[in-house]
């Protein structure tokens, strides 16, 4: 697998990221879930740097005094592993049956019992496993049969830094297509599942698909989502269209600021080592701009800290990205309330001159006037 050396992180950058993480702190590997969340918020330089440096954001949040209940419960973890083992049992026979039923071409032969190849992908380290995966994909594509890659390792570059990712599975069709398989423990009830969970699974699958596309293969733009059927432990599956997620993720990853630029802007002595004093950590964290939104609460361990800081500063981002977009240049809650109060005090028939310049302010002033009129009418009645 060849890669352009210019896109590799320099020795100086690797050393700098290690210093930020802490000299004796092992890097925390990035997974597809974190990468999908990062791509969904490309304006957050803070998360880009922390994830790129391998900082344990959960430990950092705890050291800052803002721990977040994050991650799967032990029960959900065990249930998920049990379901995945069932899906992949008997050499992946049931899984490949679902792959054929939901994603294969109409004239594609069904997998024969015992006729599915399941290559050994074990190798030392993530880079070794990624190379073994590449070789297995090449052989399977050339052989022209059904192949199941169980927990392959693929590689994707993010902001100039390589990230190794591990899909649940990749199926190789006889026609040479590669299909990403996502196995989740949330149920499909009466043919439908929680849209938010399906969307999150699709974003993860899109990350895997992009990494596979980098290998030059013919990647299916549909993923196979395998879940328990109704309230049983029996697997069922649906094909999920990834075209929109792939395009969005590719575009957003391309917009991510390179880590060198973010690290270069940090003050001397900045550190994210959780062993350092909280005041020192807080200063380092605040030196990197964040792009907080309520959606971060379900995707980032540092979200509670960022939310507290946004609230202290009166930032309108705490109300959501949609509200922030509607408010234009009104960046704080104080500015929003001031704009609304100005309309309540205005007695002219038309909007004030400055409101005509700022449509968001004009809308707020009109809303405040209508609210005051409605309250007055309610009081008279």
C-alpha positions as CSV (number, residue, x, y, z in Angstrom):
1,X,0.0,0.0,0.0
2,X,1.7,3.2,-1.1
3,X,1.2,6.6,0.4
4,X,2.5,10.1,-0.4
5,X,5.2,10.9,2.2
6,X,4.2,14.6,2.0
7,X,0.9,13.8,3.7
8,X,2.5,11.9,6.6
9,X,2.9,13.8,9.9
10,X,6.4,15.2,10.3
11,X,8.7,14.0,13.0
12,X,8.5,17.5,14.6
13,X,4.6,17.3,14.6
14,X,4.6,13.8,16.1
15,X,6.9,15.1,18.8
16,X,4.8,18.2,19.4
17,X,1.6,16.1,19.6
18,X,3.3,13.7,22.1
19,X,4.3,16.7,24.2
20,X,0.7,18.0,24.2
21,X,-0.7,14.6,25.2
22,X,1.9,14.1,28.0
23,X,5.3,12.6,27.8
24,X,4.3,9.3,29.5
25,X,0.7,9.2,28.1
26,X,0.0,6.6,25.4
27,X,-2.1,8.0,22.4
28,X,-5.7,7.1,22.4
29,X,-6.6,5.7,18.9
30,X,-9.3,7.3,16.9
31,X,-12.2,5.1,15.8
32,X,-14.9,5.6,13.2
33,X,-17.4,6.8,15.7
34,X,-15.1,9.6,16.8
35,X,-14.1,10.4,13.2
36,X,-17.8,10.6,12.1
37,X,-18.4,13.0,15.0
38,X,-15.3,15.0,14.0
39,X,-16.4,15.2,10.4
40,X,-19.9,16.4,11.5
41,X,-18.3,19.4,13.3
42,X,-15.3,20.4,11.1
43,X,-15.1,23.9,12.6
44,X,-14.1,22.6,16.0
45,X,-10.3,23.1,16.1
46,X,-10.3,21.9,19.7
47,X,-11.6,18.4,18.9
48,X,-9.5,18.1,15.8
49,X,-6.3,18.8,17.8
50,X,-7.2,16.6,20.8
51,X,-8.3,13.7,18.6
52,X,-5.3,14.1,16.3
53,X,-2.9,14.1,19.3
54,X,-4.6,11.0,20.8
55,X,-5.7,12.8,24.0
56,X,-8.0,10.9,26.2
57,X,-10.8,13.5,26.3
58,X,-12.7,11.6,29.0
59,X,-9.8,11.8,31.4
60,X,-9.2,15.4,30.4
61,X,-12.9,16.3,31.1
62,X,-12.7,14.6,34.5
63,X,-9.5,16.5,35.4
64,X,-11.3,19.8,34.4
65,X,-14.1,18.9,36.7
66,X,-16.7,18.4,33.9
67,X,-16.9,14.6,33.6
68,X,-19.5,13.3,31.1
69,X,-21.4,10.0,31.2
70,X,-20.2,8.7,27.9
71,X,-20.0,5.4,26.1
72,X,-21.9,2.1,26.2
73,X,-23.0,0.5,29.4
74,X,-21.4,-2.8,30.2
75,X,-24.8,-4.5,29.6
76,X,-25.0,-3.0,26.1
77,X,-21.4,-3.9,25.4
78,X,-21.9,-7.5,26.3
79,X,-25.2,-7.7,24.4
80,X,-23.6,-6.2,21.3
81,X,-20.7,-8.7,21.3
82,X,-23.1,-11.6,21.8
83,X,-25.3,-10.5,18.9
84,X,-22.2,-10.0,16.6
85,X,-20.9,-13.4,17.5
86,X,-24.3,-14.9,16.6
87,X,-24.4,-13.1,13.3
88,X,-20.9,-14.2,12.3
89,X,-21.3,-17.8,13.6
90,X,-20.9,-20.8,11.3
91,X,-18.3,-19.2,9.2
92,X,-20.5,-16.1,8.5
93,X,-23.1,-18.2,6.7
94,X,-26.1,-16.2,8.0
95,X,-24.3,-12.9,7.5
96,X,-23.4,-13.7,3.9
97,X,-27.0,-14.8,3.3
98,X,-28.2,-11.4,4.4
99,X,-25.5,-9.7,2.2
100,X,-26.7,-11.7,-0.8
101,X,-30.4,-11.0,-0.1
102,X,-30.1,-7.3,0.5
103,X,-27.1,-6.1,-1.7
104,X,-26.2,-8.6,-4.4
105,X,-27.0,-8.2,-8.1
106,X,-30.0,-10.1,-9.3
107,X,-27.9,-12.6,-11.2
108,X,-25.3,-13.1,-8.5
109,X,-25.0,-16.7,-7.2
110,X,-25.9,-17.3,-3.6
111,X,-23.0,-18.2,-1.3
112,X,-22.7,-22.0,-1.1
113,X,-22.5,-23.6,2.4
114,X,-18.8,-23.7,3.3
115,X,-18.0,-21.8,0.1
116,X,-17.3,-18.4,1.7
117,X,-13.7,-17.6,2.2
118,X,-12.8,-16.0,5.6
119,X,-9.1,-15.1,5.4
120,X,-6.9,-14.7,8.4
121,X,-6.2,-10.9,8.8
122,X,-4.0,-11.1,11.9
123,X,-0.7,-9.2,11.8
124,X,1.5,-7.2,14.2
125,X,0.2,-3.7,14.8
126,X,-2.4,-1.7,13.0
127,X,-0.2,-1.0,10.0
128,X,0.5,-4.7,9.6
129,X,-3.2,-5.5,9.8
130,X,-4.0,-2.8,7.3
131,X,-1.5,-4.2,4.8
132,X,-2.9,-7.8,5.4
133,X,-6.4,-6.4,4.7
134,X,-5.3,-4.8,1.5
135,X,-3.7,-8.0,0.3
136,X,-6.8,-10.0,1.2
137,X,-9.1,-7.6,-0.6
138,X,-6.9,-7.8,-3.7
139,X,-6.9,-11.7,-3.7
140,X,-10.7,-11.9,-3.0
141,X,-11.5,-9.5,-5.9
142,X,-9.3,-11.5,-8.3
143,X,-10.7,-14.8,-7.2
144,X,-14.3,-13.9,-8.0
145,X,-16.0,-15.7,-5.1
146,X,-17.7,-14.7,-1.9
147,X,-15.3,-13.5,0.8
148,X,-16.0,-12.3,4.3
149,X,-13.4,-10.1,6.0
150,X,-14.0,-10.2,9.7
151,X,-12.8,-7.1,11.5
152,X,-10.5,-5.9,8.8
153,X,-8.2,-2.9,9.3
154,X,-8.3,0.1,6.9
155,X,-6.5,3.4,6.9
156,X,-7.7,6.9,6.3
157,X,-5.7,10.2,6.5
158,X,-7.3,12.9,8.6
159,X,-5.8,16.4,8.7
160,X,-2.5,14.9,7.6
161,X,-2.4,12.2,10.2
162,X,-3.1,8.5,9.5
163,X,-6.0,6.9,11.3
164,X,-6.6,3.1,11.5
165,X,-10.2,2.0,11.5
166,X,-11.8,-1.4,12.1
167,X,-15.2,-2.1,10.4
168,X,-17.3,-5.0,11.8
169,X,-16.9,-6.7,8.4
170,X,-16.5,-6.2,4.7
171,X,-18.1,-8.6,2.2
172,X,-16.5,-9.1,-1.2
173,X,-19.0,-10.1,-4.0
174,X,-18.2,-12.4,-6.9
175,X,-18.5,-9.3,-9.2
176,X,-15.7,-7.6,-7.2
177,X,-17.8,-5.1,-5.2
178,X,-16.9,-4.5,-1.6
179,X,-19.8,-3.9,0.9
180,X,-19.3,-2.4,4.4
181,X,-21.2,-4.3,7.1
182,X,-22.3,-2.6,10.2
183,X,-23.6,-4.8,13.1
184,X,-25.6,-3.0,15.7
185,X,-27.5,-4.2,18.8
186,X,-30.5,-1.7,18.5
187,X,-33.6,-3.5,17.1
188,X,-35.4,-3.1,13.8
189,X,-39.0,-3.1,14.8
190,X,-41.7,-3.9,12.2
191,X,-39.2,-3.1,9.5
192,X,-38.0,0.2,10.8
193,X,-35.4,1.4,13.3
194,X,-34.6,4.6,15.3
195,X,-33.7,7.1,12.6
196,X,-31.0,8.8,14.7
197,X,-29.3,5.5,15.4
198,X,-29.5,4.5,11.7
199,X,-28.1,7.9,10.7
200,X,-25.1,7.5,13.1
201,X,-24.5,4.0,11.8
202,X,-24.6,5.3,8.2
203,X,-22.0,8.0,9.0
204,X,-19.7,5.4,10.5
205,X,-20.1,3.2,7.5
206,X,-19.4,6.2,5.2
207,X,-16.0,6.7,7.0
208,X,-15.2,3.0,6.3
209,X,-16.3,3.3,2.7
210,X,-14.0,6.3,2.2
211,X,-11.1,4.4,3.6
212,X,-11.8,1.4,1.3
213,X,-12.1,3.8,-1.7
214,X,-8.6,5.0,-1.0
215,X,-7.4,1.4,-1.7
216,X,-8.8,1.7,-5.3
217,X,-11.5,-0.9,-5.0
218,X,-15.1,-0.8,-6.2
219,X,-16.9,0.1,-3.0
220,X,-20.6,-0.4,-2.8
221,X,-22.3,2.9,-1.9
222,X,-24.8,1.0,0.2
223,X,-23.9,-0.5,3.5
224,X,-25.5,-3.5,5.1
225,X,-27.0,-2.7,8.5
226,X,-27.5,-5.8,10.6
227,X,-29.7,-5.6,13.7
228,X,-31.9,-7.8,15.9
229,X,-35.3,-8.4,14.5
230,X,-38.1,-7.0,16.8
231,X,-37.5,-8.1,20.3
232,X,-35.6,-11.3,19.4
233,X,-31.9,-12.0,19.0
234,X,-32.4,-13.1,15.4
235,X,-30.6,-11.0,12.8
236,X,-32.3,-9.0,10.1
237,X,-30.7,-6.5,7.7
238,X,-31.4,-3.5,5.5
239,X,-29.3,-1.9,2.9
240,X,-28.5,1.8,3.8
241,X,-27.7,4.3,1.0
242,X,-24.4,6.0,1.8
243,X,-24.1,8.4,-1.1
244,X,-25.1,11.5,0.8
245,X,-23.0,10.6,3.9
246,X,-19.9,9.8,1.8
247,X,-20.1,13.1,-0.1
248,X,-20.7,15.0,3.1
249,X,-18.0,13.3,5.1
250,X,-15.5,13.7,2.2
251,X,-16.2,17.4,2.0
252,X,-16.1,18.0,5.7
253,X,-12.9,16.0,6.2
254,X,-11.3,18.1,3.4
255,X,-12.2,21.2,5.3
256,X,-10.5,20.2,8.5
257,X,-7.6,22.5,9.4
258,X,-4.3,20.7,9.4
259,X,-2.9,19.8,12.8
260,X,0.3,21.7,12.2
261,X,-1.6,25.0,11.9
262,X,-3.6,24.4,15.1
263,X,-0.6,23.3,17.1
264,X,1.5,26.2,15.9
265,X,-1.1,28.7,17.3
266,X,-0.9,27.3,20.9
267,X,0.9,29.3,23.6
268,X,4.2,28.1,24.9
269,X,3.8,25.4,27.5
270,X,0.3,24.3,26.5
271,X,-0.5,20.8,27.6
272,X,-3.5,18.4,27.8
273,X,-1.9,15.9,30.2
274,X,-4.7,15.0,32.7
275,X,-2.0,14.8,35.4
276,X,-1.4,18.6,35.2
277,X,-3.2,21.1,37.6
278,X,-6.8,21.9,36.5
279,X,-6.1,25.6,36.1
280,X,-3.2,24.9,33.7
281,X,-5.3,22.4,31.8
282,X,-8.2,24.9,31.5
283,X,-5.9,27.5,30.1
284,X,-4.5,25.1,27.5
285,X,-8.0,23.9,26.5
286,X,-9.4,27.5,26.2
287,X,-6.4,28.4,24.0
288,X,-7.9,26.2,21.2
289,X,-11.1,27.5,19.6
290,X,-14.1,25.2,20.0
291,X,-17.4,25.1,18.0
292,X,-19.8,23.9,20.6
293,X,-23.4,22.8,19.7
294,X,-25.9,20.8,21.7
295,X,-25.3,17.8,19.4
296,X,-21.8,17.6,21.0
297,X,-23.3,16.2,24.2
298,X,-23.9,12.8,22.5
299,X,-20.6,12.7,20.6
300,X,-17.8,14.3,22.6
301,X,-16.5,13.6,26.1
302,X,-15.5,17.3,26.5
303,X,-19.0,18.6,25.7
304,X,-20.0,19.5,29.2
305,X,-16.9,21.6,29.7
306,X,-17.5,23.4,26.4
307,X,-21.1,23.9,27.2
308,X,-20.3,25.5,30.5
309,X,-17.8,27.9,28.9
310,X,-20.3,28.8,26.1
311,X,-23.0,29.5,28.8
312,X,-20.7,31.7,30.8
313,X,-19.9,33.7,27.7
314,X,-23.6,33.9,26.7
315,X,-22.9,32.3,23.3
316,X,-26.0,31.7,21.2
317,X,-24.5,28.3,20.2
318,X,-25.9,26.8,23.3
319,X,-29.4,27.2,21.6
320,X,-28.3,25.0,18.7
321,X,-26.8,25.4,15.2
322,X,-30.1,26.2,13.6
323,X,-30.8,29.1,16.0
324,X,-27.2,30.3,15.6
325,X,-27.6,30.4,11.8
326,X,-30.9,32.3,12.1
327,X,-29.4,35.0,14.3
328,X,-26.8,36.2,11.9
329,X,-24.4,38.7,13.6
330,X,-26.1,38.4,17.0
331,X,-23.5,36.2,18.7
332,X,-24.6,36.4,22.3
333,X,-27.8,35.9,24.2
334,X,-27.4,39.4,25.6
335,X,-27.3,40.9,22.1
336,X,-30.4,38.9,21.2
337,X,-32.4,40.1,24.2
338,X,-31.2,43.7,23.6
339,X,-32.5,43.5,20.0
340,X,-35.9,42.2,21.2
341,X,-36.2,44.9,23.9
342,X,-35.5,47.6,21.4
343,X,-38.6,46.5,19.4
344,X,-40.7,46.4,22.5
345,X,-39.8,50.1,23.2
346,X,-40.2,51.2,19.6
347,X,-43.5,52.9,18.9
348,X,-42.9,53.7,15.2
349,X,-45.0,51.9,12.6
350,X,-41.9,50.7,10.7
351,X,-38.8,49.0,12.1
352,X,-35.9,51.1,13.3
353,X,-33.2,52.0,10.8
354,X,-30.6,49.6,12.3
355,X,-33.2,46.7,12.2
356,X,-33.5,47.2,8.5
357,X,-29.8,46.5,8.2
358,X,-29.9,43.4,10.4
359,X,-32.9,41.1,9.4
360,X,-32.4,38.9,12.5
361,X,-32.7,42.0,14.8
362,X,-35.8,43.1,12.8
363,X,-37.5,39.7,13.3
364,X,-36.7,39.6,17.0
365,X,-38.1,43.1,17.5
366,X,-41.3,42.2,15.6
367,X,-41.6,39.0,17.7
368,X,-41.2,41.0,20.9
369,X,-43.9,43.5,19.8
370,X,-46.3,40.7,18.9
371,X,-45.6,39.0,22.3
372,X,-46.3,42.2,24.2
373,X,-49.5,42.8,22.3
374,X,-50.7,39.2,22.9
375,X,-49.9,39.5,26.7
376,X,-51.7,42.8,26.8
377,X,-54.8,41.3,25.1
378,X,-54.8,38.4,27.4
379,X,-54.6,40.8,30.4
380,X,-57.6,42.8,29.2
381,X,-59.7,39.6,28.8
